[in-house]
């Protein structure tokens, strides 16, 4: 599986994918070796086709375009035209062997021995493609989860179980409830009557490069890390506010989370939340007064999943195309509140609608969805989503659901 240099070679081996395990990397720059550096000529693409990126592999003792090779050598450490190169597989192998098994066992803790590692490795690698490493939830639901996921995915690639039964596979995906597909009845992102766009640097500095932030750049090192290639750096919000970097904040609104419990080294997060000079106002919306909510100035009730509307996306562990529509199935525990004449349970949605109307923001009240109607209560929003799901993603309406019958309407 790993020796297949391209998808054509993979298909000949009854595989659906190929890897870059055999592709050559020049070790002076740590980038893929370009064909011209290897003295190779890239053929012109066929008329009407775009030029595809080309890589270099070793077939026997000579470099070859990956697109023209059937199989490439996995372990390569040589020179090509005077340039030192190694295969991706070789680089991965060398990285794994930077530490001994004894050192890895010590890192794992006192309950893990070298024998345990060897036994597990033997078991994992002696069942062919029937072995798999699972990464959903526990192994990745923490601050370092991204790196854990990459390691676990790599294990499955090395086993060659990609797209085999019970092996690594891409999720089935979902239909788009936000109306972003042509033909859907309510393109919500386009219906806002006074939509604003975000500006400036995020508090977490995600999606930004420190050296390019001219007003904040003060030489290296930066006061706190910057994250140009990632998003959702949840664990950085409160520490950044504590340092006032890249700027201090005046208020913090937290929903559906408890960083004072879930983040590594969480005790300092609580210390920051207690310090009103760093976070003058803290309010949260939660179903419990938990490890983080207990520091809040104001705690608003919220709804559990059985009491609320929602469109939770399908996890990648589900391989078929599925969309979920959550609707209340139990009477809400929080009391009702009146927002501009509308009775509704206290919840995140009620808070946002109340704040939006109090501030006179566009996007709330009559014409809140522009031509799409009013936005006065949670159902106004979620029924738009339901209509988009019912239409499907195809512009010709071929995925449109039939009209609901009397029994379905009674349930809904």
GITAFEN-V913242 format. One line per field, one symbol per residue. phi: phi as a letter, one per 30 degrees, with the letter a starting at -180 (. if undefined). psi: psi as a letter, one per 20 degrees, with the letter a starting at -180 (. if undefined). A space follows every 10 residues. Layout:
phi=???
psi=???
//
This chain:
phi=.ddddadddd ddciccabbc ecddcdddch bdddeddcic cdddddeicd dddcbbbcci cbdbeddccd bcddcbbabb hicdbbdedd ddddddcdbd ddddddddjd dccedddddd ddddccbhdd caccbdiedb daecdedddd ddddeddddi ceiceicdad ddiadcddid cejddbdedc cddbdccdbi ddedidibce dccedcdbic dddbdcbdcb bhdedcdded dddibdadcc abccbhabdd cddeideddd dddddddcbd bbbbbadbcc dcddcddbbc dbcdddcbdl bddddddccc dbbcbcbdcb ddddddbcch icdaddaedd dddddddddi ddjbididci ddjdbcaede dddddddddd djcdddidcd ddeddddddd dd
psi=ghioirhghg hhjkqirrrk hiqqppihil rppqghhjkq ppqqqqpiqq pqqqrprpoc jqqqphiiqg qrpgopnaqo kjppqqqggg ggghghjhqr hghghhhhri iprhgggggg ggghjkjcii qqppjqdgii lrhjhghggg ghghghghik jpjrpjapqq riarqoijji pphqhnnhii ipilprqqrr pqhikqjqpg hinhiipkrq rqhrqqmhjr almgiigghg hhikpiqrqh qpppplqmhi ghqqlighgh gghioihhnh poqroriqnb hghiiqhpoq qrqrhiirqr mpqpqiipiq opppopqpiq pqgqrqqpol ippqqprggg gggggghhik qqjqbpjhkc iiaqnirhhh ghhgghhghh haiphjjijp qqqprggghh g.
//
